[in-house]
Amino acid sequence: SIAKRPSYMSICRVESKVLISFPDA
């Protein structure tokens, strides 16, 4: 998770969706 950029919130949300879609990752 790249939380060093100003859009880390959006990235975290995207990653959350990906984790929900692909819990195996």
Distance bins in CASP14 RR format, pairs under 12 A and 6 or more apart:
PFRMAT RR
TARGET T0000
AUTHOR 0000-0000-0000
RMODE 2
METHOD distances of the structure
MODEL  1
1 8 1 0 0 1 0 0 0 0 0 0 0
1 9 0 0 0 0 0 1 0 0 0 0 0
1 10 0 0 0 0 0 1 0 0 0 0 0
1 11 1 0 0 1 0 0 0 0 0 0 0
1 12 1 0 0 1 0 0 0 0 0 0 0
1 13 0 0 0 0 0 1 0 0 0 0 0
1 14 0 0 0 0 1 0 0 0 0 0 0
1 15 1 0 1 0 0 0 0 0 0 0 0
1 16 0 0 0 0 1 0 0 0 0 0 0
1 18 0 0 0 0 0 1 0 0 0 0 0
1 19 0 0 0 0 0 1 0 0 0 0 0
2 8 1 0 0 1 0 0 0 0 0 0 0
2 9 0 0 0 0 0 1 0 0 0 0 0
2 10 0 0 0 0 0 1 0 0 0 0 0
2 11 1 0 1 0 0 0 0 0 0 0 0
2 12 0 0 0 0 1 0 0 0 0 0 0
2 14 0 0 0 0 0 1 0 0 0 0 0
2 15 0 0 0 0 1 0 0 0 0 0 0
3 9 0 0 0 0 1 0 0 0 0 0 0
3 10 0 0 0 0 0 1 0 0 0 0 0
3 11 1 0 0 1 0 0 0 0 0 0 0
3 12 1 0 0 1 0 0 0 0 0 0 0
3 15 0 0 0 0 1 0 0 0 0 0 0
4 11 0 0 0 0 1 0 0 0 0 0 0
5 11 1 0 0 1 0 0 0 0 0 0 0
5 12 0 0 0 0 0 1 0 0 0 0 0
7 13 0 0 0 0 1 0 0 0 0 0 0
7 14 0 0 0 0 1 0 0 0 0 0 0
8 14 0 0 0 0 0 1 0 0 0 0 0
8 15 0 0 0 0 1 0 0 0 0 0 0
9 15 0 0 0 0 0 1 0 0 0 0 0
9 16 0 0 0 0 0 1 0 0 0 0 0
10 16 0 0 0 0 0 1 0 0 0 0 0
10 17 0 0 0 0 0 1 0 0 0 0 0
11 17 0 0 0 0 0 1 0 0 0 0 0
11 18 0 0 0 0 0 1 0 0 0 0 0
12 18 0 0 0 0 0 1 0 0 0 0 0
12 19 0 0 0 0 0 1 0 0 0 0 0
13 19 0 0 0 0 0 1 0 0 0 0 0
13 20 0 0 0 0 0 1 0 0 0 0 0
14 20 0 0 0 0 0 1 0 0 0 0 0
14 21 0 0 0 0 0 1 0 0 0 0 0
15 21 0 0 0 0 0 1 0 0 0 0 0
15 22 0 0 0 0 0 1 0 0 0 0 0
15 25 0 0 0 0 1 0 0 0 0 0 0
16 22 0 0 0 0 0 1 0 0 0 0 0
16 23 0 0 0 0 0 1 0 0 0 0 0
16 25 0 0 0 0 0 1 0 0 0 0 0
17 23 0 0 0 0 0 1 0 0 0 0 0
17 25 0 0 0 0 0 1 0 0 0 0 0
18 24 0 0 0 0 0 1 0 0 0 0 0
18 25 1 0 0 1 0 0 0 0 0 0 0
19 25 1 0 0 1 0 0 0 0 0 0 0
END
